[in-house]
Amino acid sequence: MSATLAAEAAPIAQAAGPHVAPLMGAVEELLGEIAAGTAPQLAPHGAATIAAGGKRLRPLLVLVAAGAPEPGRDTASLVRAAAAVELVHSATLVHDDVLDDAPMRRGAPTVYASAGRAMATCAGDQLFARAFSLLVQTGRPDEIRALSDAGSGLARGELLQRADAWDATVTLDRYLLRCELKTARLFEAACALGVMESGRADADPTVLGSFGRRIGLAFQLLDDVLDVSGPVERTGKHRGTDLLDGTVTLPFIVARERDPQLAALDPRTITTPQQAEEVCDAIAATGALDAAREQALELVAGARRDIPADLPEAQRRALDLVATGVVARYA
Protein backbone atom coordinates (compact mmCIF):
# COMPACT_ATOMS: atom_id res chain seq x y z
CA MET A 1 0.00 0.00 0.00
CA SER A 2 1.28 3.43 -0.88
CA ALA A 3 0.27 6.78 0.58
CA THR A 4 -3.07 6.15 -1.13
CA LEU A 5 -5.35 4.46 1.36
CA ALA A 6 -6.46 0.89 0.73
CA ALA A 7 -10.06 0.55 -0.40
CA GLU A 8 -11.13 -0.95 2.94
CA ALA A 9 -9.45 1.83 4.93
CA ALA A 10 -10.57 4.83 2.88
CA PRO A 11 -14.16 5.03 4.24
CA ILE A 12 -12.86 4.81 7.82
CA ALA A 13 -10.35 7.59 7.24
CA GLN A 14 -12.95 9.74 5.51
CA ALA A 15 -15.43 9.29 8.37
CA ALA A 16 -12.81 10.13 11.00
CA GLY A 17 -12.03 13.48 9.43
CA PRO A 18 -9.78 15.19 6.91
CA HIS A 19 -6.76 14.91 9.20
CA VAL A 20 -6.47 11.12 8.89
CA ALA A 21 -5.48 10.68 5.24
CA PRO A 22 -2.49 13.09 5.48
CA LEU A 23 -1.39 11.41 8.70
CA MET A 24 -1.57 7.98 7.04
CA GLY A 25 0.53 9.43 4.23
CA ALA A 26 3.08 10.55 6.82
CA VAL A 27 3.07 7.06 8.35
CA GLU A 28 3.77 5.54 4.91
CA GLU A 29 6.59 8.00 4.31
CA LEU A 30 8.16 7.17 7.67
CA LEU A 31 7.89 3.44 7.02
CA GLY A 32 9.62 3.95 3.68
CA GLU A 33 12.44 5.89 5.33
CA ILE A 34 12.90 3.16 7.92
CA ALA A 35 13.00 0.45 5.26
CA ALA A 36 15.62 2.36 3.28
CA GLY A 37 17.71 3.09 6.37
CA THR A 38 18.19 -0.47 7.59
CA ALA A 39 21.42 -2.41 7.18
CA PRO A 40 22.28 -2.84 3.47
CA GLN A 41 21.90 -6.62 3.62
CA LEU A 42 18.44 -6.33 5.19
CA ALA A 43 17.07 -3.22 3.48
CA PRO A 44 15.56 -4.95 0.41
CA HIS A 45 13.80 -7.52 2.59
CA GLY A 46 12.48 -5.00 5.10
CA ALA A 47 11.33 -2.76 2.28
CA ALA A 48 9.54 -5.63 0.53
CA THR A 49 7.76 -6.61 3.74
CA ILE A 50 6.63 -3.06 4.46
CA ALA A 51 5.67 -2.37 0.85
CA ALA A 52 3.48 -5.49 0.78
CA GLY A 53 1.32 -3.47 3.12
CA GLY A 54 -2.17 -4.79 3.39
CA LYS A 55 -4.95 -2.67 4.79
CA ARG A 56 -2.79 -0.88 7.39
CA LEU A 57 -5.67 -1.37 9.81
CA ARG A 58 -3.50 -1.27 12.93
CA PRO A 59 -1.84 2.12 12.30
CA LEU A 60 -5.19 3.45 11.15
CA LEU A 61 -6.64 2.42 14.50
CA VAL A 62 -3.92 4.44 16.25
CA LEU A 63 -4.89 7.56 14.29
CA VAL A 64 -8.64 7.07 14.72
CA ALA A 65 -8.34 6.37 18.46
CA ALA A 66 -6.31 9.57 18.87
CA GLY A 67 -9.07 11.70 17.39
CA ALA A 68 -8.61 15.00 15.58
CA PRO A 69 -5.51 16.82 16.88
CA GLU A 70 -5.85 20.30 18.30
CA PRO A 71 -4.88 23.04 15.81
CA GLY A 72 -1.13 23.53 15.83
CA ARG A 73 -0.45 20.33 17.76
CA ASP A 74 2.70 18.49 16.66
CA THR A 75 1.64 15.09 15.28
CA ALA A 76 5.13 13.65 14.80
CA SER A 77 4.91 11.40 17.85
CA LEU A 78 1.45 10.18 16.77
CA VAL A 79 2.85 9.24 13.37
CA ARG A 80 5.75 7.43 15.04
CA ALA A 81 3.36 5.47 17.27
CA ALA A 82 1.25 4.40 14.29
CA ALA A 83 4.34 3.36 12.33
CA ALA A 84 5.69 1.44 15.32
CA VAL A 85 2.55 -0.68 15.53
CA GLU A 86 2.80 -1.53 11.83
CA LEU A 87 6.48 -2.43 12.18
CA VAL A 88 5.69 -4.89 14.97
CA HIS A 89 2.94 -6.41 12.84
CA SER A 90 5.29 -6.69 9.85
CA ALA A 91 7.99 -8.27 12.00
CA THR A 92 5.61 -10.95 13.24
CA LEU A 93 4.60 -11.80 9.67
CA VAL A 94 8.25 -12.33 8.68
CA HIS A 95 8.88 -14.50 11.72
CA ASP A 96 5.65 -16.46 11.20
CA ASP A 97 6.75 -17.25 7.66
CA VAL A 98 10.02 -18.64 9.01
CA LEU A 99 8.23 -20.82 11.55
CA ASP A 100 5.66 -22.00 8.99
CA ASP A 101 8.12 -22.59 6.13
CA ALA A 102 5.78 -20.34 4.13
CA PRO A 103 6.72 -19.81 0.46
CA MET A 104 4.19 -17.05 -0.32
CA ARG A 105 2.42 -14.18 1.41
CA ARG A 106 -0.04 -11.81 -0.25
CA GLY A 107 0.79 -13.30 -3.61
CA ALA A 108 4.54 -12.70 -3.39
CA PRO A 109 7.48 -14.85 -2.24
CA THR A 110 8.23 -14.48 1.46
CA VAL A 111 11.57 -13.20 2.72
CA TYR A 112 12.12 -16.69 4.06
CA ALA A 113 11.61 -18.21 0.60
CA SER A 114 13.69 -15.65 -1.28
CA ALA A 115 16.55 -15.07 1.16
CA GLY A 116 16.58 -17.97 3.61
CA ARG A 117 15.85 -18.54 7.27
CA ALA A 118 18.75 -16.54 8.71
CA MET A 119 18.10 -13.44 6.62
CA ALA A 120 14.36 -13.54 7.31
CA THR A 121 14.94 -13.90 11.05
CA CYS A 122 17.32 -10.95 11.04
CA ALA A 123 14.91 -8.86 8.94
CA GLY A 124 12.10 -9.51 11.40
CA ASP A 125 14.36 -8.69 14.33
CA GLN A 126 15.34 -5.42 12.66
CA LEU A 127 11.71 -4.41 12.18
CA PHE A 128 10.98 -5.12 15.84
CA ALA A 129 13.98 -3.07 16.93
CA ARG A 130 13.05 -0.11 14.75
CA ALA A 131 9.51 -0.13 16.14
CA PHE A 132 10.74 0.45 19.67
CA SER A 133 13.39 2.94 18.59
CA LEU A 134 10.52 5.05 17.22
CA LEU A 135 8.62 4.94 20.50
CA VAL A 136 11.73 5.81 22.51
CA GLN A 137 11.74 9.15 20.69
CA THR A 138 8.34 10.01 22.21
CA GLY A 139 9.76 9.82 25.72
CA ARG A 140 6.61 8.02 26.91
CA PRO A 141 7.31 4.91 29.02
CA ASP A 142 3.57 4.09 29.01
CA GLU A 143 3.60 3.81 25.22
CA ILE A 144 6.70 1.64 25.24
CA ARG A 145 5.10 -0.56 27.88
CA ALA A 146 1.87 -0.92 25.89
CA LEU A 147 3.64 -2.05 22.72
CA SER A 148 6.12 -4.19 24.65
CA ASP A 149 3.27 -6.01 26.39
CA ALA A 150 1.64 -6.65 23.01
CA GLY A 151 4.94 -7.93 21.61
CA SER A 152 5.37 -10.27 24.56
CA GLY A 153 1.82 -11.49 24.01
CA LEU A 154 2.57 -12.20 20.37
CA ALA A 155 5.56 -14.34 21.35
CA ARG A 156 3.61 -16.19 24.01
CA GLY A 157 0.73 -16.80 21.61
CA GLU A 158 3.10 -18.23 19.03
CA LEU A 159 4.61 -20.55 21.64
CA LEU A 160 1.13 -21.75 22.60
CA GLN A 161 0.28 -22.39 18.96
CA ARG A 162 3.46 -24.42 18.55
CA ALA A 163 2.71 -26.39 21.71
CA ASP A 164 -0.84 -27.07 20.49
CA ALA A 165 0.17 -28.19 16.99
CA TRP A 166 -1.75 -31.28 15.80
CA ASP A 167 -3.59 -31.50 19.14
CA ALA A 168 -7.27 -32.07 18.34
CA THR A 169 -8.19 -31.83 22.03
CA VAL A 170 -7.34 -28.11 22.32
CA THR A 171 -10.07 -26.49 24.40
CA LEU A 172 -12.08 -23.46 23.38
CA ASP A 173 -10.60 -21.38 26.22
CA ARG A 174 -7.07 -22.31 25.17
CA TYR A 175 -7.82 -21.42 21.55
CA LEU A 176 -9.33 -18.05 22.50
CA LEU A 177 -6.33 -17.24 24.69
CA ARG A 178 -4.04 -18.01 21.78
CA CYS A 179 -6.04 -15.72 19.48
CA GLU A 180 -6.05 -12.94 22.05
CA LEU A 181 -2.27 -13.12 22.44
CA LYS A 182 -1.37 -13.51 18.77
CA THR A 183 -3.84 -11.02 17.29
CA ALA A 184 -6.04 -9.11 19.70
CA ARG A 185 -3.27 -7.70 21.90
CA LEU A 186 -1.76 -5.69 19.05
CA PHE A 187 -5.17 -4.27 18.11
CA GLU A 188 -5.63 -3.35 21.76
CA ALA A 189 -2.22 -1.66 21.88
CA ALA A 190 -2.97 0.29 18.70
CA CYS A 191 -6.08 1.82 20.24
CA ALA A 192 -4.36 2.46 23.56
CA LEU A 193 -1.43 4.20 21.87
CA GLY A 194 -3.83 6.42 19.98
CA VAL A 195 -5.53 7.49 23.20
CA MET A 196 -2.15 8.14 24.83
CA GLU A 197 -1.24 10.36 21.89
CA SER A 198 -4.57 12.21 21.92
CA GLY A 199 -3.44 14.86 24.37
CA ARG A 200 -6.59 14.35 26.45
CA ALA A 201 -5.41 14.22 30.06
CA ASP A 202 -8.59 12.50 31.26
CA ALA A 203 -8.70 9.86 28.51
CA ASP A 204 -8.48 6.24 29.67
CA PRO A 205 -6.53 4.04 27.20
CA THR A 206 -8.16 0.89 28.56
CA VAL A 207 -11.60 1.88 27.26
CA LEU A 208 -10.72 2.00 23.56
CA GLY A 209 -8.15 -0.69 24.27
CA SER A 210 -11.05 -3.00 25.08
CA PHE A 211 -12.65 -2.05 21.77
CA GLY A 212 -9.45 -2.97 19.95
CA ARG A 213 -9.08 -6.26 21.80
CA ARG A 214 -12.61 -7.38 20.88
CA ILE A 215 -12.17 -6.30 17.27
CA GLY A 216 -8.85 -8.11 17.04
CA LEU A 217 -10.29 -11.29 18.50
CA ALA A 218 -13.25 -11.18 16.08
CA PHE A 219 -10.81 -10.55 13.24
CA GLN A 220 -8.90 -13.74 14.08
CA LEU A 221 -12.00 -15.87 14.57
CA LEU A 222 -13.36 -14.81 11.20
CA ASP A 223 -9.98 -15.34 9.56
CA ASP A 224 -10.06 -18.90 10.85
CA VAL A 225 -13.57 -19.32 9.42
CA LEU A 226 -12.31 -18.07 6.07
CA ASP A 227 -9.55 -20.68 6.08
CA VAL A 228 -12.26 -23.35 6.08
CA SER A 229 -14.82 -21.64 3.85
CA GLY A 230 -12.44 -20.23 1.22
CA PRO A 231 -12.41 -20.05 -1.73
CA VAL A 232 -8.78 -19.86 -2.84
CA GLU A 233 -9.63 -16.96 -5.18
CA ARG A 234 -10.59 -14.95 -2.14
CA THR A 235 -7.99 -16.04 0.38
CA GLY A 236 -4.98 -16.68 -1.82
CA LYS A 237 -4.43 -20.07 -0.19
CA HIS A 238 -5.97 -23.53 -0.25
CA ARG A 239 -8.89 -24.25 2.05
CA GLY A 240 -7.72 -26.01 5.16
CA THR A 241 -4.22 -24.55 5.24
CA ASP A 242 -4.50 -24.38 9.03
CA LEU A 243 -5.37 -28.07 9.15
CA LEU A 244 -2.37 -28.94 7.02
CA ASP A 245 -0.17 -26.83 9.34
CA GLY A 246 -1.53 -28.61 12.40
CA THR A 247 -3.28 -25.48 13.70
CA VAL A 248 -6.54 -26.35 15.42
CA THR A 249 -9.03 -23.47 15.15
CA LEU A 250 -12.56 -22.68 16.27
CA PRO A 251 -14.44 -24.29 13.34
CA PHE A 252 -12.68 -27.62 13.92
CA ILE A 253 -13.19 -27.41 17.70
CA VAL A 254 -16.93 -26.80 17.28
CA ALA A 255 -17.32 -29.40 14.52
CA ARG A 256 -15.66 -32.10 16.63
CA GLU A 257 -18.39 -31.62 19.23
CA ARG A 258 -21.06 -32.22 16.58
CA ASP A 259 -19.61 -34.96 14.39
CA PRO A 260 -18.24 -38.22 15.90
CA GLN A 261 -16.11 -38.89 12.81
CA LEU A 262 -14.41 -35.51 13.13
CA ALA A 263 -14.04 -36.09 16.86
CA ALA A 264 -12.09 -39.27 16.08
CA LEU A 265 -9.96 -37.65 13.37
CA ASP A 266 -6.23 -37.30 14.03
CA PRO A 267 -5.10 -34.02 12.40
CA ARG A 268 -1.77 -35.64 11.53
CA THR A 269 -3.57 -37.82 8.98
CA ILE A 270 -4.51 -34.70 6.96
CA THR A 271 -1.51 -34.51 4.65
CA THR A 272 -2.75 -33.32 1.25
CA PRO A 273 -4.77 -30.31 0.04
CA GLN A 274 -7.48 -32.69 -1.18
CA GLN A 275 -7.83 -34.26 2.26
CA ALA A 276 -7.93 -30.80 3.83
CA GLU A 277 -10.72 -29.77 1.43
CA GLU A 278 -12.72 -32.87 2.38
CA VAL A 279 -12.36 -32.12 6.09
CA CYS A 280 -13.36 -28.51 5.46
CA ASP A 281 -16.52 -29.77 3.76
CA ALA A 282 -17.24 -32.00 6.74
CA ILE A 283 -16.70 -29.10 9.16
CA ALA A 284 -19.03 -26.85 7.15
CA ALA A 285 -21.70 -29.56 7.10
CA THR A 286 -21.93 -29.48 10.91
CA GLY A 287 -22.89 -25.79 10.96
CA ALA A 288 -19.67 -24.97 12.82
CA LEU A 289 -18.87 -22.05 10.51
CA ASP A 290 -22.14 -20.32 11.39
CA ALA A 291 -21.49 -20.91 15.08
CA ALA A 292 -18.00 -19.43 14.81
CA ARG A 293 -19.30 -16.43 12.87
CA GLU A 294 -21.95 -15.87 15.55
CA GLN A 295 -19.30 -15.81 18.25
CA ALA A 296 -17.31 -13.26 16.25
CA LEU A 297 -20.41 -11.13 15.72
CA GLU A 298 -21.02 -11.11 19.47
CA LEU A 299 -17.49 -9.80 19.97
CA VAL A 300 -18.07 -7.07 17.39
CA ALA A 301 -21.33 -6.09 19.09
CA GLY A 302 -19.44 -5.85 22.38
CA ALA A 303 -16.80 -3.70 20.72
CA ARG A 304 -19.47 -1.32 19.51
CA ARG A 305 -20.76 -1.03 23.06
CA ASP A 306 -17.22 -0.16 24.16
CA ILE A 307 -17.16 3.00 22.02
CA PRO A 308 -17.49 5.87 24.53
CA ALA A 309 -20.60 7.96 24.05
CA ASP A 310 -18.72 11.18 24.78
CA LEU A 311 -16.37 10.89 21.81
CA PRO A 312 -16.90 13.27 18.86
CA GLU A 313 -19.45 11.94 16.38
CA ALA A 314 -16.89 11.61 13.57
CA GLN A 315 -14.61 9.51 15.75
CA ARG A 316 -17.47 7.29 16.90
CA ARG A 317 -18.58 6.80 13.30
CA ALA A 318 -15.06 5.84 12.20
CA LEU A 319 -14.70 3.31 15.01
CA ASP A 320 -18.08 1.83 14.12
CA LEU A 321 -16.89 1.49 10.52
CA VAL A 322 -13.83 -0.40 11.77
CA ALA A 323 -16.19 -2.88 13.45
CA THR A 324 -18.38 -3.08 10.35
CA GLY A 325 -15.35 -3.64 8.15
CA VAL A 326 -14.14 -6.61 10.18
CA VAL A 327 -17.48 -8.32 9.59
CA ALA A 328 -17.92 -7.19 5.99
CA ARG A 329 -14.67 -8.83 4.93
CA TYR A 330 -16.23 -12.22 5.58
CA ALA A 331 -19.76 -11.56 4.36
Residue, then its C-alpha position, 0 to 999 in steps of 0.5 A: m500500500s502506498a500513501t493512497l489508502a487501501a479501499e477498505a481503509a478509505p471510508i474509515a479515514q474519511a469518516a474520521g475526518p480530513h486529518v487522517a489521510p495526510l497522517m496515514g501518508a506521513v506514516e507511509e513515508l516514515l515506514g519507507e524511510i525506515a525500510a531504506g535506512t536499515a542495514p544494506q543486507l536487510a534493506p531490500h527484505g524489510a522494504a519488501t515486507i513493508a511495501a506489501g502493506g495490506k490494509r494498514l488497519r492497525p496504524l489506522l486504529v492508532l490515528v482514529a483512536a487519537g481523534a482530531p488533533e488540536p490546531g497547531r499540535d505536533t503530530a510527529s509522535l502520533v505518526r511514530a506510534a502508528a508506524a511502530v505498531e505496523l512495524v511490529h505487525s510486519a515483524t511478526l509476519v516475517h517470523d511467522d513465515v520462518l516458523d511456517d516454512a511459508p513460500m508465499r504471502r499476499g501473492a509474493p514470495t516471502v523473505y524466508a523463501s527468497a533469502g533464507r531462514a537466517m536473513a528472514t529472522c534478522a529482517g524480522d528482528q530489525l523491524f521489531a527493533r526499529a519499532f521500539s526505537l521510534l517509540v523511545q523518541t516520544g519519551r513516553p514509558d507508558e507507550i513503550r510498555a503498551l507495545s512491549d506487552a503486546g509484543s510479549g503477548l505475540a511471542r507467548g501466543e506463538l509458543l502456545q500455537r506451537a505447543d498445540a500443533w496437531d492437538a485435536t483436544v485443544t479447548l475453546d478457552r485455550y484457543l481463544l487465549r491463543c487468538e487474544l495473544k497472537t492477534a487481539r493484543l496488538f489491536e488493543a495496543a494500537c487503540a491504547l497508543g492512539v488514546m495516549e497520543s490524543g493529548r486528552a489528560d482524562a482519557d483512559p486508554t483501557v476503554l478503547g483498548s477494550f474495543g481494539r481487543r474485541i475487534g482483534l479477536a473477532f478478526q482472528l476468529l473470522d480469519d479462521v472461518l475463512d480458512v475453512s470456507g475459502p475459496v482460494e480466489r478470495t484467500g490466496k491459499h488452499r482451504g484447510t491450510d491451518l489443518l495442514d499446518g496442524t493449527v486447530t481453530l474454532p471451526f474444527i473445535v466446534a465441529r468435533e463436538r457435533d460430528p463423531q467422525l471428526a471427533a475421532l480424526d487425528p489431524r496428523t492424517i490430513t496430509t494433502p490439500q485434497q484431504a484438507e478440502e474434504v475435512c473442510d466440507a465436513i466441518a461446514a456440514t456441521g454448521a460450525l462455521d455459522a457458530a463461529r461467525e456468531q461468536a465473532l459477531e457477538l465480539v463485534a457487538g461488544a466492541r461497539r458497546d465499548i465506544p465511549a458515548d462522549l467521543p466526537e461523532a466523527q470519531r465514533r462513526a469511524l470506530d463503528l466502521v472499523a467494526t463493520g469492516v471486520v465483519a464485511r470482509y467475511a460476508 
